[in-house]
Amino acid sequence: MKALISAIDAIDDVEVFGRVKSVQGLLMEIVGPVRELRVGGRVRIETVNGEHLAAEIIGFKGGHALCLPFGQLAGVRLGCKAVFQRHDGAAFPSEGWLGRVVNANGEPIDGKGPLPRGATAYPLQQNPLLAHDRVRVGEPPRHGGKVP
């Protein structure tokens, strides 16, 4: 039984992908399997120069996904492979992140090398706290005894 479980774990996930159909400014239109298209879904575009560009599905038009990139569109052309991600992303923060600068995807942008991975995953997209559950802000800071 352990050998069967090990063999199943060794199977790669099925890669579901589409193609870039059009680019208008920053907006990319992706054709692909309808079951994988959902608002907020993540897409990884494989550019012609071998790099990967992350994007997010923000809507639909004629059964195709409309995506906005998380970076520059350099190397994106019609027909580029667009791999649909099964998850919406997560960050694994730890104490080693204190004092570091990260982007919206939890990636370091301060030039100080990779971040240590924490044990707990925190989804990158979450619902905001209800207003009555939030901590009060407190008094505004004073500048020389005067409020600007």
N, C-alpha and C positions, 0 to 999 in steps of 0.2 A: 504494500500500500504506500509506503514512504517513497518508493521508487516512482510510482505513478504520480504522486503529488509533486515530486521533484521535476518530473518530465513536464507536467502541466505548468509549473512555475517558469520553466525554461522557454515556453512558447512566447514569442514576441506579441505585443498587442497589435491588433489590426490597425494599419495606418489608413485613415480615411482622408481623402484629399479632393480638392477641386482645382480650378485654374483661374487665373486673373483674366477677366473678360474685358474690363475697361479701367482706365485711370483718368479721373477728372480732378485736377488740382491734387488735393490730398485724399480724395475719396476713391476707393478701389471697389470695383464690382467683381464678386467672386461667384463662379458657377460651381455647383457641387451638389452632393446628395442632400435632399430636403430634410431628411431626418436629423442631420448634423447641424443645421442652421438654426441658431437661437440667439436672440439679442443678449449681448454680454459675453458670448462665446469667444474664445481666443483662437486665432489663426496664425500659423507660422508660414510666411512667404519665403520660398527659396529663390534668391535673386540670381541673376545671370553671372555675377562675380563670385558665386559660391557662399555668400553670406546668408544669414537668416534675418528676417524682419518680422517682429511681432506686431500683430494688429488685433483689433477688437471689432466684432460685428455690432453695428449700431442700428441697423434696420434692414429692410428688404425692399426690392423693386423687381417686379415680374418674376418672382420665385428665386431671385439671386440675392446673395448677401452683400450689403453695403458695409465696407470696413474702413476704419481710420487707423493709420499706422502709429506705432509708438516711437518711430524714428524716421530718418530720411528715406525717401523713395528711391535713392540711387540704386540702380541695378534691377529695378522692377520693370518688367515689360509684359506685353500681352502673352498669355500662355504660361507664365511662371506658375510652378506648383504651389498650391496653398493647402497646407496640412491643417486639418481641424483638430484642435486639442480637446481631449476628453474632460479636462478640468479648467477652471477659470483662474488658476494660479494661486499660490500660497507662499508665504514667507515663513522662515523658521528662525526667528530672532533668538539671540542669547545675550548673556552679559557682555560678550565680546563686541557687541554692536554699539555699546555706549560710547558716545563721542564721535561716531562715524557718520558719514553722509551717504544716504541711499536714495535711489529714485523710487518712483511709484511701484515698481515691481520688486522692491527689496534688494536691488543690486547695488554694490558699492560704486560711487562716482567720485570718491575723494582721492583716488590714486594710491591708496594705502594697501592694496592687495585684496584678496578674497576675504569674505566674512565667515566666521565660524558658524556652523549650522547648529541651531538649537534643537531640542527634542520635540517641541510642540509646533504643529502647523497652524498658522493663522491665515484664513482666506483673505485674498487681496480685495475682494468685493464683499462688503457686509452691509446690513441694514443699519442706519443710524440709531443711536439710543433715543428713546422717547424723551421729550423735553423734561418731564418731571423726574426722570431717572438720572439726569446729568448733575454733576457737581457744580455748585455756584462758582462764578468766576472770582468774585471778591472785589475789593476796592481797586480803582485805577491807580497806576503808579504816579507819584508826585514828582514834578520837575522843578526844583527850587521853590517849593511851596506853592506853585501855580499849576493849574491843570491847563495844558495847551489847548 
